[in-house]
Amino acid sequence: MAVLDRAAKDQRFNWQMMTQPDVALDQFDLAEAEREALKGGDRDQLVACGLDERIAAWIPWRASRPSP
């Protein structure tokens, strides 16, 4: 929740999640499964980590990833 809260309030952090997710997530105490779910933005993985389904549907960096 802290990562999503920060992303909702901080556009720079949101951009960092798109471009340098490992660096962005280093600021948080996360289990490896949580880290991977957040990096990938996979709804099922996020729900499996305990995030509410309604919240897991809103992952701002997932929809906004720059093209490779």
N, C-alpha and C positions, 0 to 999 in steps of 0.2 A: 504494500500500500504506500509506503514512503516513497518508493521510486515513481509510482504513478502520480502521487500528489505533487512531487517535485516537477515532473514532466508537465503537469497541468498548469503550473505556475511559472515555469522557467523555460522560455523558448530556447535559450542557449543549451540547457541541459538536454532538452528534447532533441536538438540538432546533434549533440554529442552522442546520444543514444543511437542515432542513425549512422553516424560516421565513425565513432570510437566507443562502441558499447562496453568493451572491457574497462577502459579508463573511467567511463561514467559510473559503472557499477562498483568500481573499487572503493567508492565512498560509503558503501553499504555492507553490513554484515549479513551475507546471504549464503544459503546452502548452495551447493553446485547445481542442484536441480532447479532452484529458484533463478539462479543466474542464467542458466541456459534457456529456461522458459521465457524470461524477460528479454533476453537477446533475440530469440527467435520470434517472440510475439505470438506463439502458438496458444490459442485459446484453451485447448484440451490440457496442455501441459500446465498452464497457469491455474486452471481449475484443480488439477491434480495436486498442485502445490498449496491449495487452500484458498485461492482467490475466488471471490463470488463470481458466478457466471456473468452477471450483469456488468460487473466492473471489468472482467476479462475481455469483454467485447470491445472495450475502448483502450486500445493500445496505440497512442498517437504516432510513434515512430514506425510502426508496422506499415501503415498506409502511406507514409511519407518517405520511404526509403529512396535515396537517389538511385538512378539506374547505374548498373556497373559499366 
